[in-house]
Amino acid sequence: MIRVGLVGIGAQTKENLLPSLLQIPEIQIVAACDVSLERAEEVKGYVRDVQVFKDVATMINIMGPDALVLACPPQAHRDISLMAIERGIHVFVEKPPCFTLNELKDMIDAAARKRVVTGVGLNFRFARPVQHLRKIAASEKFGRTMHVQINHYAGKPRAPMWGLSSTLRSFLLAQTIHSIDLTTAFGKDEHVTDVHSTVQHGTDAMLARIDITFSSGRSASILTGSMFPYFEFDMKVIGDRSSMLTLDNLWNITLHDAEISSQVVGGDKRWRNAWQPGPLDSGYVRSGYFTELTGFFNAIRSGTRFEADFESMIPTYQVIEQVCAAEVQPGVVATPSSSVTGVQQRSVANG
């Protein structure tokens, strides 16, 4: 049994994380913490014997949890994670885990020193359609992935968040972090070698194009921004055997295969093999929340790394830093080794 403390009892915890945790076997939620004790008390509607707190340090001292699950602003994720790690507590934080690459490296170093398991909530990566798409792309028949193309449309945020001064950094951390992370999920032991980006500003919104090259030669492109009237997420994965996978709005997958086309319907037709989640699939499995949390706790039990741990976020934060640096100095292409500190907002680690 893994004893878990929840920190930050807002909409994300109540609507997605807590319901998923309640479905995972051998998990005991022993404590809930929020600056609003009234919000923390709401957890008692799901877990009768849970203890509630307003201060994280007090919760840790009294309850001694094995792991924390956090859904807070990034400055709290950073500070509370560092405090918990020093006490040997495993930590899972919702995205984003922190503001900058330098902060992320500090968190990685602390976790390595204390040998704790870390995790970042990136439910897009663990959504059932994306998991299925990744499985197809990893097959020998599909071939080596050459390019990943993502259209990630959003209408917010259109102003700085979490005390930051940069709307661009806020948007990248709040939205595009999912897309950048997914471009890294189709390669193994790769690192970012080049990033080119352009950012266009409208009246109160932005449009960004990000092109990424990896050490294997694989490339990725992302079109994103807050200049859209609605949310939409589409993805294409291109293999070196004239195969292409498309993901429509995190739901429908279509495999276009030139070989099958020539064998079955002739070379002048486009062969499509379609897949989508079943109507009875659990919403939390389909959306990725159950799968990512299950993977995190399995990593704790086995003493292994979780797929989406702090260290796995290094390429994503390298891209974010370079996109922000390019906007500060237009026309200057930052190298992957560049260290851009950005704005750091310190806060009391009280959840």
C-alpha positions in Angstrom: 0.0 0.0 0.0 1.4 3.4 -1.0 0.3 6.2 1.2 -0.5 9.4 -0.8 -0.9 13.0 0.1 -2.8 15.4 -2.2 -1.7 19.0 -2.5 -3.8 21.6 -4.3 -7.5 20.6 -4.2 -8.7 22.6 -7.3 -10.6 21.6 -10.4 -7.8 19.5 -11.8 -7.6 17.4 -8.7 -11.3 17.0 -8.2 -12.2 16.3 -11.8 -9.3 14.2 -13.0 -6.6 13.2 -10.5 -8.7 12.2 -7.5 -11.2 10.0 -9.5 -8.3 8.3 -11.2 -6.4 7.7 -8.0 -9.6 6.1 -6.5 -9.5 3.5 -9.3 -5.9 2.4 -8.7 -5.4 -0.6 -6.4 -3.2 -0.5 -3.3 -3.3 3.3 -3.1 -4.3 5.0 0.2 -5.1 8.7 0.2 -4.2 9.7 3.7 -4.0 13.5 3.5 -5.2 16.5 1.5 -3.6 19.9 1.7 -4.8 23.3 0.3 -4.4 26.9 1.4 -8.2 26.8 1.6 -9.1 24.3 4.3 -12.7 24.3 3.0 -11.4 23.0 -0.4 -9.3 20.3 1.4 -12.3 19.2 3.3 -14.1 18.4 0.0 -11.8 15.3 -0.3 -13.7 13.8 2.7 -16.6 13.3 0.3 -14.5 10.7 -1.5 -12.2 9.5 1.2 -13.8 9.3 4.6 -10.8 9.1 6.9 -8.5 11.6 5.0 -6.7 14.2 7.2 -6.8 17.8 6.0 -4.1 20.5 6.2 -3.4 24.1 5.2 0.4 23.7 5.2 2.4 21.0 3.3 5.3 20.8 5.8 2.9 20.1 8.6 1.1 17.5 6.6 4.4 15.7 5.8 5.6 15.9 9.4 2.4 14.5 10.8 1.3 12.0 8.1 4.6 10.9 6.6 3.2 10.0 3.1 5.2 7.8 0.7 4.2 10.0 -2.2 2.7 13.4 -3.1 0.4 14.2 -6.0 0.5 18.0 -6.7 -1.8 20.2 -8.8 -0.6 23.7 -8.0 1.1 26.7 -9.7 4.6 25.9 -11.1 6.4 27.8 -8.3 4.7 25.6 -5.7 5.4 22.5 -7.7 9.1 23.4 -7.7 9.4 24.4 -4.0 7.2 21.6 -2.6 8.9 19.0 -4.8 12.3 20.0 -3.5 11.1 19.9 0.1 9.5 16.5 -0.3 12.4 15.0 -2.2 14.8 16.0 0.6 12.6 13.8 2.9 12.7 10.9 0.5 9.1 11.3 -0.7 8.2 10.5 -4.3 6.5 13.3 -6.2 4.0 13.6 -9.1 3.3 17.1 -10.2 0.8 18.4 -12.8 2.4 20.2 -15.7 4.3 22.5 -15.7 6.7 21.3 -13.0 8.6 24.6 -12.9 9.3 27.8 -14.9 12.8 27.3 -16.4 15.3 24.7 -17.5 17.7 25.7 -14.7 15.0 25.1 -12.1 14.2 21.7 -13.7 17.8 20.7 -13.5 17.9 21.5 -9.8 14.8 19.3 -9.3 16.4 16.5 -11.3 19.7 16.7 -9.3 17.8 16.5 -6.0 15.7 13.5 -7.1 18.8 11.6 -8.3 20.6 12.3 -5.0 17.7 11.1 -2.9 16.8 8.3 -5.3 13.1 9.1 -5.4 10.7 8.6 -8.3 9.3 11.7 -10.0 6.5 12.2 -12.5 4.9 15.0 -14.5 1.3 15.0 -15.5 1.3 14.9 -19.3 -2.0 13.2 -20.0 -1.8 13.8 -23.8 1.2 11.4 -23.9 -0.8 8.7 -22.0 -4.2 9.2 -23.7 -5.3 5.9 -25.2 -5.4 7.2 -28.8 -1.8 8.5 -28.5 -0.6 5.3 -26.8 -2.1 3.3 -29.7 -0.6 5.7 -32.3 2.9 5.3 -30.6 2.5 1.5 -30.7 1.8 1.6 -34.5 4.7 4.0 -35.1 7.1 1.7 -33.2 6.2 -1.3 -35.4 8.7 -2.6 -37.9 6.1 -2.4 -40.7 5.7 1.4 -40.1 9.4 2.0 -40.3 11.5 4.7 -38.7 9.7 7.9 -37.8 11.0 10.7 -39.9 8.7 13.7 -39.0 6.0 14.6 -36.5 3.7 17.5 -37.3 1.3 18.9 -34.7 -1.4 21.5 -34.9 -2.3 22.6 -31.4 -5.0 25.3 -31.5 -6.1 27.2 -28.3 -7.8 30.4 -27.3 -5.9 31.0 -24.0 -3.9 32.1 -22.1 -3.7 35.6 -23.6 -1.9 37.2 -20.6 1.0 36.3 -18.3 0.2 33.7 -15.7 1.7 32.7 -12.3 3.5 36.0 -11.7 5.5 35.7 -14.9 6.1 38.8 -17.1 6.0 36.8 -20.4 2.8 35.8 -22.1 4.8 33.6 -24.5 6.4 31.6 -21.7 3.1 31.3 -19.9 1.5 29.9 -23.1 4.3 27.5 -23.8 4.2 26.1 -20.2 0.4 26.0 -20.0 -0.4 24.6 -23.5 2.5 23.8 -25.9 4.3 21.8 -23.3 2.1 18.9 -24.3 2.9 19.2 -28.0 6.7 19.6 -27.5 6.7 16.6 -25.2 4.9 14.5 -27.8 7.5 15.3 -30.4 10.1 13.7 -28.1 8.0 10.6 -27.5 8.8 9.0 -31.0 12.5 8.7 -30.5 14.9 7.0 -28.1 18.1 8.4 -26.7 17.8 11.5 -28.8 18.6 15.1 -28.0 17.5 18.4 -29.5 20.1 19.7 -32.0 18.3 22.7 -33.5 15.2 24.9 -32.9 13.8 27.5 -35.2 10.7 29.5 -34.2 8.6 32.5 -35.3 6.0 34.2 -33.1 3.4 36.5 -34.5 1.4 38.8 -32.3 -2.2 40.0 -32.9 -4.3 42.4 -30.8 -4.3 40.2 -27.7 -3.2 36.8 -29.0 -0.2 35.1 -30.6 0.6 32.5 -33.3 3.8 30.4 -33.0 5.6 28.1 -35.4 8.2 25.8 -33.9 10.6 23.6 -36.0 12.7 21.1 -34.1 15.5 18.8 -35.3 16.7 15.8 -33.2 20.1 14.1 -33.2 18.8 11.1 -35.1 17.9 13.4 -38.0 14.2 13.2 -37.1 12.3 16.5 -37.4 9.1 18.0 -35.9 7.0 21.0 -36.5 4.3 22.6 -34.3 1.8 25.2 -35.2 0.2 26.6 -32.0 -1.0 29.8 -30.4 -3.9 31.5 -28.6 -5.2 33.1 -31.9 -7.9 30.4 -32.4 -11.6 30.4 -31.6 -11.6 26.9 -30.1 -9.3 24.1 -28.9 -8.1 21.5 -31.5 -5.3 19.0 -31.5 -4.2 17.2 -34.7 -1.1 15.2 -35.4 0.7 13.4 -38.2 3.5 10.9 -37.9 5.5 10.1 -41.1 7.6 6.9 -41.5 10.4 6.1 -43.9 8.3 3.4 -45.6 5.8 5.7 -47.1 3.4 5.3 -44.2 1.6 8.1 -42.4 -0.4 8.1 -39.2 -2.9 10.9 -38.5 -4.6 11.7 -35.2 -7.7 13.8 -35.3 -8.5 15.8 -32.2 -7.0 13.3 -29.8 -9.6 10.7 -31.0 -9.5 9.2 -34.4 -6.4 7.5 -35.8 -5.9 6.8 -39.5 -3.1 4.8 -41.0 -2.2 5.6 -44.6 -0.1 2.8 -46.1 1.3 3.0 -49.7 2.2 -0.8 -49.7 -1.3 -1.9 -48.8 -2.6 0.6 -51.3 -0.7 -0.9 -54.2 -1.6 -4.5 -53.2 -5.3 -4.1 -52.5 -6.8 -1.1 -54.3 -4.2 0.0 -56.8 -1.6 2.7 -56.6 -4.0 5.4 -57.6 -6.1 5.0 -54.4 -5.3 6.0 -50.8 -5.7 3.1 -48.4 -6.9 4.0 -45.0 -7.1 1.9 -41.8 -9.0 3.7 -39.1 -9.2 3.3 -35.3 -10.8 5.1 -32.4 -11.4 4.4 -28.7 -14.4 2.2 -27.9 -17.6 3.9 -26.6 -17.2 1.9 -23.3 -13.6 3.0 -22.6 -13.2 4.6 -19.2 -13.0 8.4 -19.6 -9.9 8.5 -17.3 -8.2 5.8 -19.3 -9.0 7.4 -22.6 -7.8 10.8 -21.5 -4.6 9.5 -20.0 -5.0 10.4 -16.3 -5.4 6.9 -15.0 -2.6 5.5 -17.2 0.0 8.1 -16.2 -0.8 7.8 -12.4 -0.7 4.0 -12.6 2.6 4.1 -14.4 4.0 6.5 -11.7 3.0 4.2 -8.8 4.2 1.1 -10.6 7.6 2.8 -11.0 7.7 3.4 -7.2 7.0 -0.3 -6.5 9.6 -1.5 -9.0 12.2 1.1 -8.2 12.5 2.1 -11.8 12.2 5.4 -13.7 8.7 6.7 -14.7 8.5 7.4 -18.4 7.5 11.0 -17.9 9.8 11.9 -15.0 11.6 15.3 -14.4 14.6 14.2 -16.5 12.4 13.3 -19.5 11.4 17.0 -19.6 14.9 18.3 -20.5 14.3 18.4 -24.3 10.9 20.0 -23.8 12.4 22.8 -21.6 15.3 23.2 -24.0 12.8 24.0 -26.8 10.8 26.4 -24.5 14.0 28.3 -23.5 15.1 28.7 -27.1 11.7 29.9 -28.4 11.6 32.5 -25.6 15.2 33.5 -26.4 14.4 33.9 -30.1 11.5 36.3 -29.3 13.8 38.4 -27.0 16.4 38.5 -29.8 14.6 38.2 -33.2 16.7 36.6 -35.9 19.0 34.9 -33.4 18.9 31.1 -33.3 19.7 29.9 -29.8 21.8 26.7 -29.5 20.6 23.7 -27.5 23.3 24.4 -24.9 22.0 27.9 -24.3 21.0 28.6 -20.7 18.2 31.1 -20.5 17.2 31.8 -16.9 14.0 33.7 -17.7 11.7 35.1 -15.0 11.8 33.2 -11.7 9.0 33.7 -9.3 9.7 32.6 -5.7 7.0 31.8 -3.3 6.4 30.3 0.1 5.9 26.5 -0.3 2.5 26.3 1.4 0.6 24.7 -1.5 
